[in-house]
């Protein structure tokens, strides 16, 4: 019998935040460089996209290359995301949807359609980023979190098409139609779990969780004379309190300073990746301790 040392694998919980989620790539660069073993990856929305890519191909350089190739591709340029960019930095997807509904052209659309865009606007870019394989075939165990629009609960997707799972986790309500799956009507996982820390513990209870939060804080400016803005602020406060409780449960919480970036501003990809890298570098000692050596017998 031999006494050996090994590193304890961590679980990554990658949060949603649109373009800000590109910071996850920078975090993965540091974890990869440090040879920290990963037991599993679970993601919400953009966290699910980046997490699924890395689970299929555990190589941050290749993930980065694919992302930049997509940003220059016809599939991305036809996605419609450019329509939402160039807004004030504090504007979330919920603010953007409210703005579209307030505009006269969008009122009729909102009254007669499930969403502003079709599912193809999401599935086409995902076809560029992800191999058409099952979640079970990934090199690293993976799960995506979506939200059930009817029951109001989170739905963890661990089997079946990885593209379909990621699409459900990324289906922004109002922008992308709900996705029907096994009796559920699935929308973006951020509605129930913007950073899937609890789901990570549920699946991998014996491993420590390193969470990456790329959400936006509540902006200080508010138009008190606008009833829609006041109502939205109330919902944001509730969501933020729940969010803060969730992320507090992580063993290590990384919060790259990306809150100033609009969720659709993919032109800042290089900056976002670098900020994620710096965030992980700053907390490297904690990450190392989380994956500290342990004894085992062979």
C-alpha positions in Angstrom: 0.0 0.0 0.0 1.3 3.4 -1.0 0.5 6.8 0.5 0.1 9.4 -2.2 -0.9 13.0 -2.5 -3.4 14.5 -4.9 -5.4 17.6 -5.5 -9.1 17.6 -4.6 -11.2 18.5 -7.7 -13.4 21.6 -7.5 -16.8 22.3 -9.1 -17.2 25.4 -11.2 -20.6 27.3 -11.0 -20.6 29.8 -13.8 -23.2 32.6 -13.7 -25.2 34.3 -16.4 -24.6 37.8 -17.6 -24.6 37.9 -21.4 -21.4 39.3 -22.8 -20.0 39.7 -19.3 -19.9 35.9 -19.1 -16.9 36.0 -21.4 -15.0 36.7 -18.2 -15.4 33.0 -17.5 -12.8 32.3 -20.2 -10.3 34.3 -18.2 -11.1 32.4 -15.0 -10.7 29.1 -16.9 -7.3 30.2 -18.2 -5.9 30.5 -14.6 -7.5 27.3 -13.4 -6.1 25.5 -16.3 -2.6 27.0 -15.9 -2.6 26.0 -12.2 -3.6 22.4 -13.1 -6.6 22.6 -10.7 -8.7 19.4 -11.4 -12.4 20.0 -12.2 -15.0 17.5 -10.9 -17.8 19.2 -12.8 -19.1 22.4 -14.4 -22.6 23.8 -14.0 -23.7 27.0 -15.8 -26.5 29.4 -16.2 -27.1 31.2 -19.5 -23.7 32.5 -20.8 -22.2 30.5 -18.0 -23.8 27.4 -19.5 -22.5 28.3 -23.0 -18.8 28.8 -21.8 -19.1 25.9 -19.4 -20.4 23.5 -22.0 -17.7 24.5 -24.5 -15.0 23.8 -21.9 -16.7 20.6 -20.8 -16.5 19.3 -24.4 -13.0 20.7 -25.1 -11.0 21.5 -21.9 -8.7 24.0 -23.6 -9.2 27.7 -22.8 -7.2 28.8 -25.9 -9.5 26.8 -28.2 -12.6 28.1 -26.4 -11.4 31.7 -26.9 -10.6 31.0 -30.5 -14.1 29.7 -31.1 -15.7 32.7 -29.5 -13.8 35.2 -31.6 -14.6 33.2 -34.7 -18.3 33.4 -33.8 -18.2 37.1 -33.2 -16.9 37.6 -36.8 -19.3 35.0 -38.3 -22.6 35.7 -40.2 -24.4 33.6 -37.6 -23.6 36.1 -34.9 -24.1 39.2 -37.1 -27.6 38.0 -37.9 -28.4 37.2 -34.3 -29.9 40.6 -33.6 -27.8 41.2 -30.5 -26.5 44.4 -32.1 -30.0 45.9 -31.8 -29.7 45.8 -28.0 -26.2 47.2 -27.7 -25.1 50.8 -27.1 -27.4 51.3 -24.2 -26.6 52.8 -20.9 -24.4 50.5 -18.9 -26.9 49.8 -16.1 -29.5 48.4 -18.5 -30.2 44.7 -18.0 -32.1 42.5 -20.5 -35.3 43.2 -18.4 -34.8 47.0 -18.9 -34.2 46.4 -22.6 -37.3 44.4 -23.0 -39.4 47.0 -21.2 -37.9 49.7 -23.5 -38.9 47.7 -26.6 -42.4 47.2 -25.3 -42.7 50.9 -24.6 -41.8 51.7 -28.2 -44.9 51.8 -30.4 -43.6 49.3 -33.0 -43.0 46.7 -30.3 -46.3 47.0 -28.6 -48.1 45.0 -31.2 -45.3 42.4 -31.3 -45.5 42.0 -27.6 -49.2 41.4 -27.7 -49.2 38.8 -30.4 -45.9 36.9 -30.1 -44.0 34.9 -27.5 -40.8 36.6 -28.2 -39.0 39.3 -30.2 -36.7 36.8 -31.9 -37.1 33.2 -33.0 -35.3 30.3 -31.4 -33.1 30.1 -34.5 -31.4 33.3 -33.5 -30.0 31.4 -30.5 -29.5 27.9 -32.0 -27.5 29.0 -35.0 -24.6 30.5 -32.9 -24.7 27.5 -30.5 -24.2 25.3 -33.5 -20.9 27.1 -34.2 -19.7 26.9 -30.6 -20.8 23.4 -29.5 -20.4 19.9 -31.0 -23.7 18.2 -31.7 -23.2 15.6 -28.9 -24.9 14.5 -25.7 -24.0 16.0 -22.3 -23.0 12.5 -21.2 -20.2 12.5 -23.8 -18.5 15.6 -22.5 -14.9 15.3 -21.2 -15.9 17.0 -17.9 -19.3 16.3 -16.3 -21.6 19.2 -17.1 -25.0 20.5 -16.3 -27.0 23.5 -17.3 -29.7 25.3 -15.3 -32.9 26.6 -16.9 -36.1 27.9 -15.3 -39.6 26.5 -15.7 -41.9 29.3 -16.7 -45.0 27.5 -15.3 -43.9 26.2 -12.0 -41.3 28.9 -11.2 -38.6 26.3 -10.3 -35.1 25.6 -11.6 -34.6 22.7 -13.9 -31.2 21.0 -14.0 -30.3 19.5 -17.4 -27.7 16.7 -17.2 -28.6 14.4 -20.1 -29.5 14.6 -23.8 -28.4 17.2 -26.4 -25.9 19.6 -25.0 -27.0 22.2 -27.5 -30.6 21.9 -26.5 -29.7 22.2 -22.8 -27.6 25.3 -23.3 -30.3 26.8 -25.5 -32.9 26.3 -22.7 -30.5 27.8 -20.1 -29.9 30.8 -22.4 -33.5 31.6 -23.6 -33.9 35.2 -22.5 -37.7 35.7 -21.7 -39.2 38.1 -24.2 -36.3 37.8 -26.6 -36.3 34.0 -27.2 -39.5 31.9 -26.9 -39.8 29.4 -24.0 -38.5 26.0 -25.0 -40.8 23.0 -24.4 -39.1 20.1 -22.8 -40.6 17.1 -21.0 -43.7 19.1 -20.0 -41.7 22.2 -19.0 -41.6 25.6 -20.6 -38.0 26.5 -20.1 -36.5 30.0 -20.0 -33.1 31.5 -19.0 -31.8 29.9 -15.8 -31.0 33.4 -14.4 -34.7 33.7 -13.5 -34.2 31.1 -10.7 -30.4 30.8 -10.3 -28.2 33.4 -11.8 -25.2 31.7 -10.2 -25.9 28.0 -9.8 -24.2 27.4 -6.4 -26.9 25.4 -4.8 -27.4 23.2 -7.9 -23.6 22.5 -7.9 -23.8 21.3 -4.3 -26.8 19.2 -5.1 -25.0 17.3 -7.9 -21.5 17.2 -6.4 -22.0 17.4 -2.6 -18.5 16.2 -1.7 -16.7 18.9 -3.7 -16.0 22.5 -3.0 -17.6 25.1 -5.2 -15.8 27.9 -7.0 -18.5 30.3 -8.3 -18.0 33.1 -10.9 -20.6 35.9 -10.7 -20.7 38.3 -13.6 -24.1 40.0 -12.8 -24.7 43.7 -12.5 -25.3 45.6 -9.3 -28.4 47.7 -9.0 -27.7 51.1 -10.6 -27.9 54.2 -8.4 -29.9 56.2 -10.9 -33.7 55.9 -11.1 -36.4 57.9 -12.8 -38.9 58.3 -10.0 -41.4 59.8 -12.3 -41.6 56.7 -14.5 -43.9 54.0 -13.1 -42.4 51.2 -15.2 -38.9 52.1 -13.8 -40.2 52.1 -10.3 -41.9 48.7 -10.7 -38.9 47.2 -12.3 -36.7 48.5 -9.5 -38.8 46.7 -6.9 -38.4 43.4 -8.8 -34.6 44.0 -9.1 -34.3 44.5 -5.4 -36.0 41.2 -4.7 -33.8 39.4 -7.3 -30.7 41.0 -5.9 -31.4 40.0 -2.3 -31.9 36.4 -3.5 -28.8 36.6 -5.6 -26.7 37.7 -2.7 -27.9 34.8 -0.6 -27.0 32.3 -3.3 -23.5 33.5 -4.0 -22.7 33.7 -0.3 -22.9 29.9 -0.2 -19.9 29.4 -2.5 -16.5 28.2 -1.1 -14.7 30.7 -3.3 -16.6 33.5 -5.0 -15.1 35.4 -7.9 -16.7 38.6 -9.0 -14.8 40.1 -12.0 -15.4 43.9 -12.2 -17.5 43.7 -15.3 -20.7 45.4 -14.1 -20.1 48.4 -16.3 -20.5 46.3 -19.5 -23.9 46.0 -21.2 -25.0 42.4 -21.5 -24.9 42.5 -25.3 -21.6 44.4 -25.7 -19.5 41.6 -27.2 -17.1 44.1 -28.7 -15.4 44.2 -25.3 -14.6 40.5 -25.4 -10.8 41.0 -24.9 -11.4 43.3 -21.9 -13.9 40.9 -20.3 -11.6 37.9 -20.7 -8.7 39.8 -19.2 -10.9 41.0 -16.2 -11.9 37.4 -15.6 -8.2 36.3 -15.7 -7.2 39.1 -13.2 -10.0 38.2 -10.9 -8.9 34.6 -10.7 -5.3 35.6 -10.3 -6.2 37.9 -7.4 -7.9 35.0 -5.6 -5.4 32.3 -6.6 -4.4 31.4 -3.1 -8.0 30.7 -2.2 -8.5 28.6 -5.3 -5.3 26.7 -4.5 -6.4 26.1 -0.9 -9.8 24.9 -2.1 -8.1 22.3 -4.3 -5.5 21.6 -1.6 -3.6 18.3 -1.4 -5.1 15.4 0.3 -3.9 11.9 1.3 -5.1 8.8 -0.3 -3.9 5.2 -0.3 -3.3 3.0 -3.3 
